[in-house]
Amino acid sequence: MTVNGIELKDEERTRCEVWTRVMGYHRPVSAFNAGKQSEHSDRVSFSEQPSGVQTQRARRRQAEAA
């Protein structure tokens, strides 16, 4: 793998461990059983806009309506 001109061999790379919040505390996904890992991979992520912040699409619609 080459990133920014730096070449890393697979054995030089560090494994990234993914943690998630479950029942009020954090656990590594690798500690889940197969069913829970599958459920975790099916989750859909979303982000919310802070109150009062308009998206570019909303501003465009507002301008078109005026």
PyMOL commands that set and color helices and strands:
alter all, ss='L'
color gray80, all
select helices_A, chain A and resi 10-12+29-31+34-42+56-65
alter helices_A, ss='H'
color red, helices_A
select strands_A, chain A and resi 2-3+6-7+19-22+25-28
alter strands_A, ss='S'
color yellow, strands_A
deselect
rebuild
show_as cartoon
